Amino acid sequence: MQSDRIHIGFFGRCNSGKSSLINALTGQNVSIVSEVAGTTTDMVSKAMEMPGVGAVTLLDTPGLDDGTVLGYQRMSVAWKALDKTDIAVVLYGEGEDDSVEEGLCEELKRRNIAVIRVLACCDRISDPAAAAAGKGGDIITLSSVTGEGISELRTRIAASCQREEHLLTAGLCDSGDTVLLVMPQDSQAPKGRLILPQVQTIRELLDKGCVPICCTPDRMPAALDALTESPRLIITDSQVFEPVWKMKPEGSRLTSFSILFARSKGDMNEFAAGASALESLSGNSHILIAEACTHVPQHEDIGRVKLPALLRRKLGSELRIDIVSGNDFPEDLSVYDLVIHCGACMFTRRHVMSRVEKIRKAGIPVTNYGTALAALTGILDKVVY
């Protein structure tokens, strides 16, 4: 799944060889290659298995110096790709003016993104070694035509792909623990299958050696009666926090799928502090709700129906709420008093934290669905995170 893959972004000027390099790495015609500047008009992604690395997503981006009519929009797409990038491959040309590339590298280092510098299209350069020496630092000379340097690039990517693991249930349960998952299967649930957060949580519990038991909220009493002792942990959907809390045995701890993903993908201390901001807001406040995925809203939708209803019940019917989804996210956050983000099961941790950092810089509190719903139902101090 995309959220678990290492995202490798390819950046450079128009006709620097980004698309050709991705095609050479994958052995497929993933990106259109042309001598016409600005051929890559939007970000192109390709999921693949890379030897020595594992599951990756390659991101082909528009040129950083696109001078076409839509150049500004295309370059903004390239810069937005940084939010998703774990490893950046920056392509240099033979020319002496490397200001665009060096400026990008500085930004990548500021964001703590691993950088691999390459001198591309060396088959067109009379003296690649001299050209590389003029760039300074550690740079790979390669050619997508001859294959020179491709193996070294793969090796360098493998060496750069280490990233910190953030388990969903870290510190909440151990091997041998019984974990009860209370999962509503309402009209929002996809027919015939479980949603991604449920699947990922169950898989992690199995890998940890826990004993996961699943039920719907109406079958929770029967599930508890079937156990010889109370479950160590109960995980449920944020929308049924309150009824599940009322049925929870005294010795069990309670959390939600949304909170688990917030712990794994974001900053729970920040989200808990953001939830406390709800107490200082009013009907004149302006809140942004951000969803990571795109879907057709249902009448029971959490982000578009249930959460706004609870917010207006607490703060007043005049409360202003904006909702964005997918990759859409406002550049100007200054108009908002609070941002509430979903659990972001579809995003990588880097993508979520890039948004959290933007919100921090704007001086606005941020929380997430599960934390906000626990606060709005009065049980935030009773759940574990």
C-alpha positions in Angstrom: 0.0 0.0 0.0 1.2 3.5 -0.8 1.4 4.7 2.8 4.0 2.0 3.7 6.2 2.5 0.6 9.4 4.5 0.5 8.7 7.5 -1.8 11.5 8.4 -4.1 11.2 11.7 -5.9 13.1 12.7 -9.1 13.7 16.4 -9.4 15.4 18.6 -12.0 15.0 21.1 -14.8 13.0 20.4 -18.0 14.7 17.8 -20.2 17.2 16.9 -17.4 16.4 13.2 -18.0 14.0 12.5 -15.0 11.5 10.5 -17.0 14.2 8.6 -18.9 15.9 7.7 -15.6 12.7 6.4 -14.1 12.0 4.3 -17.2 15.6 2.9 -17.0 15.1 2.1 -13.3 11.8 0.3 -13.8 12.5 -1.3 -17.1 9.2 0.1 -18.3 7.9 3.1 -20.1 6.4 4.7 -17.0 6.8 8.3 -18.1 6.6 10.0 -21.5 10.0 11.0 -22.8 10.2 13.8 -25.3 12.7 16.6 -26.3 9.8 19.1 -25.8 10.2 21.0 -22.6 7.4 20.6 -20.1 6.3 17.2 -21.3 5.7 16.0 -17.8 2.8 18.2 -16.8 1.8 16.6 -13.5 3.4 14.2 -11.0 3.5 10.7 -12.2 3.9 7.8 -9.7 5.0 4.2 -10.2 4.8 1.6 -7.5 7.4 -1.2 -7.7 9.6 -3.6 -5.8 13.2 -2.5 -5.8 15.9 -5.0 -5.0 17.6 -4.2 -1.7 14.9 -1.6 -0.8 11.5 -3.3 -1.1 8.3 -1.6 -1.9 8.8 1.9 -3.3 6.9 4.6 -5.2 8.8 6.5 -7.8 7.6 10.1 -8.3 8.3 11.8 -11.6 7.9 15.6 -11.3 7.6 18.5 -13.7 10.7 20.6 -14.5 11.7 23.1 -11.9 12.4 25.7 -14.6 9.2 25.2 -16.7 8.7 28.3 -18.8 5.5 27.3 -20.5 2.2 29.0 -19.9 1.3 26.6 -17.1 4.8 26.6 -15.8 4.0 28.1 -12.4 1.3 25.5 -11.7 3.6 22.7 -12.8 6.5 23.8 -10.7 4.2 24.1 -7.7 3.3 20.4 -8.3 7.0 19.6 -8.1 7.5 21.5 -4.8 4.4 19.8 -3.3 6.0 16.5 -4.2 8.6 17.2 -1.5 5.9 16.7 1.1 5.7 13.0 0.1 9.4 12.4 -0.6 11.6 10.2 1.6 14.5 10.1 -0.8 15.2 12.8 -3.5 17.2 12.2 -6.6 18.3 15.6 -8.0 19.4 15.6 -11.6 22.1 18.1 -12.7 23.1 19.1 -16.2 26.5 19.9 -17.7 26.1 23.7 -17.4 27.8 25.8 -14.7 24.6 27.4 -13.3 23.4 25.0 -10.7 21.5 27.6 -8.6 18.1 25.8 -9.1 19.5 22.4 -8.1 21.5 23.8 -5.2 18.5 25.7 -3.9 16.5 22.6 -4.0 19.1 20.6 -2.2 19.2 23.2 0.6 15.4 22.9 1.0 15.7 19.1 1.0 18.3 19.2 3.7 16.2 21.6 5.8 13.4 19.1 5.6 15.8 16.2 6.5 15.1 14.4 3.3 17.9 12.2 2.0 19.5 13.6 -1.2 21.2 11.8 -4.0 22.8 14.0 -6.6 23.3 12.7 -10.1 24.8 14.1 -13.3 22.4 12.7 -15.9 22.7 12.1 -19.6 26.5 11.6 -19.3 26.4 9.9 -22.7 25.9 13.4 -24.2 28.8 14.9 -22.2 32.4 14.8 -23.7 34.1 14.5 -20.3 31.7 13.3 -17.6 34.4 13.0 -15.0 35.5 16.6 -15.3 31.9 17.8 -15.4 31.1 15.8 -12.2 34.2 17.2 -10.5 33.0 20.7 -11.2 29.8 20.0 -9.3 31.6 19.3 -6.1 30.6 16.8 -3.5 29.4 13.2 -4.0 27.7 13.0 -7.4 26.8 10.0 -9.6 27.4 10.2 -13.3 24.9 8.1 -15.2 23.2 7.5 -18.5 19.7 6.1 -19.0 20.7 5.2 -22.5 23.9 3.1 -21.8 22.9 2.1 -18.3 26.1 3.6 -16.8 25.6 4.5 -13.1 22.2 2.9 -12.8 23.5 0.1 -10.5 25.3 2.7 -8.3 22.1 4.7 -8.1 20.2 1.6 -6.9 22.9 0.9 -4.3 22.8 4.5 -3.1 19.0 4.4 -2.8 19.2 1.2 -0.8 21.7 2.8 1.6 19.4 5.9 2.1 16.1 4.1 2.6 16.3 3.5 6.3 13.5 5.2 8.1 12.2 5.0 11.7 9.5 2.5 12.3 6.3 3.8 14.0 4.1 0.9 15.0 0.4 1.5 15.4 0.1 -0.2 18.8 3.6 0.5 20.3 3.4 0.4 24.1 -0.3 -0.5 24.1 -0.2 -4.3 24.0 2.3 -7.1 24.0 2.6 -10.6 22.6 0.0 -12.9 24.1 -2.4 -10.1 24.9 -6.0 -10.3 23.8 -7.2 -7.3 21.9 -10.8 -6.7 21.1 -11.5 -4.7 17.9 -15.0 -3.3 17.8 -15.7 -2.3 14.2 -18.9 -0.8 12.9 -20.0 -2.3 9.5 -22.4 0.5 8.5 -23.1 2.0 5.1 -19.6 3.7 5.1 -17.9 0.3 5.2 -17.0 -1.1 1.8 -19.1 -4.1 0.8 -17.4 -7.4 1.4 -14.2 -6.1 2.9 -12.6 -4.3 5.8 -11.3 -0.7 5.6 -7.5 -0.2 5.5 -7.0 0.9 9.1 -8.7 -2.2 10.3 -6.7 -4.5 8.1 -3.4 -2.9 9.0 -4.1 -3.0 12.7 -5.2 -6.7 12.6 -2.0 -7.6 10.7 0.2 -5.8 13.2 -1.5 -7.5 16.1 -0.9 -10.9 14.5 2.7 -10.0 13.8 3.2 -9.1 17.4 1.7 -12.4 18.6 -1.4 -10.8 20.1 -4.8 -12.5 20.0 -7.2 -10.2 18.0 -10.9 -10.7 18.3 -13.3 -8.8 16.1 -16.9 -7.8 16.5 -19.4 -5.1 15.7 -20.7 -2.8 18.4 -23.9 -4.6 18.9 -22.1 -7.9 19.4 -19.5 -6.5 21.9 -21.4 -7.8 25.0 -21.4 -11.3 23.5 -17.7 -11.1 22.6 -16.8 -10.0 26.1 -18.9 -12.9 27.6 -17.0 -15.3 25.5 -13.7 -14.3 27.0 -12.3 -15.8 30.2 -10.7 -12.5 31.1 -11.1 -8.9 30.0 -9.1 -7.9 26.9 -5.9 -5.9 27.5 -6.9 -3.4 24.9 -10.1 -2.4 23.0 -9.8 -0.6 19.7 -12.8 0.9 18.0 -14.0 3.4 15.5 -14.1 7.0 16.7 -17.8 7.4 15.8 -18.8 4.7 18.5 -16.4 5.9 21.2 -19.1 6.7 23.7 -21.2 3.5 23.6 -18.1 1.3 23.5 -16.7 3.2 26.5 -19.9 2.4 28.4 -19.5 -1.4 27.7 -15.8 -1.5 28.4 -14.6 -3.7 31.3 -12.8 -1.7 34.0 -9.5 -3.4 33.4 -9.4 -2.8 29.7 -7.9 0.2 27.9 -9.7 1.9 25.1 -8.4 3.7 22.0 -9.5 4.1 18.3 -8.1 3.3 14.9 -7.8 7.0 14.2 -5.8 7.6 17.3 -3.5 4.6 16.5 -2.8 6.1 13.1 -2.3 9.6 14.6 0.3 8.1 16.9 2.0 6.3 14.0 1.8 9.0 11.3 1.8 12.2 13.3 2.4 13.9 16.7 -0.1 12.8 19.3 1.1 15.3 21.9 0.4 18.0 19.3 -3.0 16.5 18.5 -4.0 16.2 22.2 -3.1 19.9 22.8 -5.0 20.8 19.7 -8.1 19.1 20.9 -8.0 21.2 24.1 -8.4 24.3 21.8 -12.0 23.2 21.3 -12.8 24.7 24.7 -11.7 28.2 23.6 -13.5 28.3 20.3 -17.0 29.7 19.6 -19.6 29.9 16.9 -17.6 32.6 15.2 -14.6 30.3 14.8 -13.4 28.8 11.5 -12.3 25.1 11.3 -10.6 23.2 8.5 -11.3 19.4 8.3 -8.7 17.6 6.1 -9.2 14.1 4.7 -6.3 12.2 3.3 -8.4 10.0 1.0 -11.0 10.9 -1.6 -14.4 9.1 -1.5 -18.0 9.7 -2.2 -19.5 11.0 1.0 -22.2 8.9 2.8 -24.9 10.0 5.1 -22.9 8.6 8.0 -19.6 10.1 6.9 -17.4 11.0 9.9 -15.5 13.9 8.5 -18.3 15.5 6.5 -21.4 14.7 8.6 -20.8 13.4 12.1 -17.8 15.5 13.1 -19.3 18.8 11.8 -22.6 18.0 13.6 -20.8 17.5 16.9 -18.7 20.6 16.4 -21.8 22.8 15.7 -23.7 21.2 18.7 -20.8 22.3 20.9 -19.8 25.6 19.4 -22.9 26.9 17.6 -24.7 26.5 14.3 -22.9 29.5 12.8 -19.5 27.8 13.0 -17.7 27.9 9.7 -16.2 24.6 8.5 -14.2 24.0 5.3 -13.5 20.4 4.1 -10.6 19.4 1.8 -9.6 15.9 0.7 -6.8 14.0 -1.0 -3.8 16.1 -1.9 -5.8 19.4 -1.7 -4.5 21.5 1.3 -4.7 25.3 1.6 -1.6 27.3 1.2 -3.0 30.0 3.5 -4.0 28.6 6.9 -4.2 32.0 8.6 -8.0 32.1 8.3 -8.4 29.0 10.5 -8.7 28.7 14.3 -8.2 24.9 14.3 -7.3 22.1 11.8 -8.7 18.6 12.3 -7.0 16.0 10.2 -8.2 12.4 9.6 -6.1 9.4 10.7 -4.3 9.6 7.3 -4.1 5.8 6.6 -3.4 6.7 3.0 -0.5 9.0 3.7 3.1 8.4 4.7 4.3 9.7 8.0 6.4 12.3 6.2 3.4 13.6 4.3 1.4 14.0 7.5 4.3 15.6 9.4 4.9 18.0 6.6 1.3 19.2 7.0 1.7 19.3 10.8 4.8 21.5 10.4 2.9 23.9 8.1 0.1 24.2 10.6 2.6 24.8 13.4 4.3 27.6 11.4 1.0 29.2 11.0 0.5 29.2 14.7 -2.7 27.2 14.6 -3.7 24.2 16.8 -4.1 20.9 15.1 -5.8 17.7 16.1 -7.2 14.6 14.4 -10.6 12.9 14.0 -10.2 10.4 16.9 -8.8 12.8 19.4 -11.4 15.5 18.5 -14.2 13.0 18.8 -13.0 11.7 22.1 -12.8 15.3 23.4 -16.3 16.2 22.0 -17.8 13.2 23.7 -16.0 13.9 27.0 -13.8 10.8 27.2 -10.4 12.0 25.9 -9.0 11.6 29.5 -10.3 8.0 29.5 -8.7 6.7 26.2 -5.0 5.8 25.7 -2.8 7.4 23.2 
